[in-house]
Amino acid sequence: MQIENKNMLKFDFNISFLVIFVLCVILGVLFCLDVISTSFIIWFGGLEYNPVMIIFAYNPVLHLIFKIAIAYLIIKMAMSYEKKYQYTGVVALGMVNIWYIFVICNNLGNLMIIEYLF
């Protein structure tokens, strides 16, 4: 015999949205690290090779504002896909995070080379 509790709260909770939240926080940290490391590279005499980012990279405040706008668009896209197809937003944010881990590693490598040369 099964007893049902009608007063029990029911949650329409999807674990993928919690994972998306964590990935969004990680993305924000990675974007900040990218802005900081790129600013140091430029400050020490390095160059920005991305033709789209040349406009923004030489001004750290403008660079950060641009990254916030891009992060908003990426998160909005991931959330809309997640509502349509489960785990697509998680995969998309995960791939963007992995990409930016490589970007930051590249920036840190460039900083080490610049430090070694000077």
C-alpha positions in Angstrom: 0.0 0.0 0.0 1.4 3.4 -1.1 0.7 6.5 1.0 0.6 9.8 -0.9 1.3 13.0 0.8 -0.7 15.7 -1.0 0.9 18.5 1.0 4.4 17.7 -0.3 5.9 20.4 -2.4 6.6 19.4 -6.0 9.6 21.0 -7.8 9.9 21.3 -11.5 13.7 21.4 -11.1 16.0 20.4 -13.8 19.6 19.7 -12.8 20.9 21.1 -16.1 19.9 24.6 -15.1 22.1 24.3 -12.0 25.0 23.1 -14.2 24.3 26.1 -16.5 24.5 28.5 -13.6 27.9 27.0 -12.5 29.2 27.2 -16.1 28.0 30.8 -16.3 30.0 31.7 -13.2 33.0 29.9 -14.6 32.5 31.8 -17.9 32.4 35.1 -16.1 35.7 34.3 -14.3 37.3 33.2 -17.5 36.3 36.4 -19.3 37.7 38.5 -16.5 41.0 36.5 -16.7 41.0 37.0 -20.4 40.6 40.8 -20.1 43.3 41.0 -17.4 45.8 38.8 -19.2 45.3 40.5 -22.5 45.7 43.9 -20.9 49.0 42.8 -19.3 50.2 41.5 -22.7 49.4 44.9 -24.4 50.9 46.8 -21.4 54.1 44.9 -21.7 54.3 45.6 -25.5 52.5 42.6 -27.0 49.9 42.8 -29.7 46.3 41.7 -30.1 46.1 39.5 -33.2 42.3 39.0 -33.3 41.0 41.6 -35.9 37.6 41.9 -34.2 39.1 42.5 -30.7 41.7 45.1 -31.9 39.0 47.7 -31.5 38.4 46.8 -27.9 41.5 45.3 -26.5 43.6 48.5 -26.1 41.1 49.9 -23.7 40.5 47.6 -20.7 37.2 49.1 -19.7 35.8 48.9 -23.2 37.2 45.4 -23.5 35.4 44.3 -20.3 32.1 45.9 -21.4 32.4 44.0 -24.7 33.1 40.8 -22.9 30.1 41.3 -20.6 27.9 41.8 -23.7 29.3 38.7 -25.4 28.8 36.7 -22.2 25.1 37.9 -22.0 24.5 36.7 -25.6 26.2 33.4 -25.0 24.2 32.7 -21.8 20.9 33.8 -23.4 21.6 31.5 -26.4 22.5 28.6 -24.1 19.3 29.1 -22.0 17.1 29.3 -25.0 18.5 26.1 -26.4 18.3 24.4 -23.0 14.6 25.0 -22.9 14.1 23.4 -26.3 16.6 20.5 -26.1 17.8 19.3 -22.8 21.6 19.5 -22.2 22.3 21.5 -25.4 22.9 24.7 -23.3 25.2 22.7 -21.0 27.2 21.4 -23.9 27.4 24.9 -25.6 28.6 26.6 -22.4 31.0 23.8 -21.6 32.6 24.2 -25.1 32.9 28.0 -24.7 34.5 27.5 -21.3 37.0 25.0 -22.7 37.8 27.4 -25.6 38.5 30.2 -23.1 40.7 28.0 -21.0 42.9 27.6 -24.1 42.7 31.3 -24.7 43.9 32.1 -21.2 46.7 29.5 -21.4 47.8 31.1 -24.6 47.8 34.5 -23.0 49.8 33.2 -20.0 52.3 31.6 -22.4 52.7 34.9 -24.2 53.2 36.7 -20.9 55.9 34.2 -19.9 57.6 34.8 -23.3 57.4 38.6 -22.9 58.8 38.3 -19.3 61.6 36.1 -20.5 62.5 38.6 -23.4 62.6 41.6 -21.1 
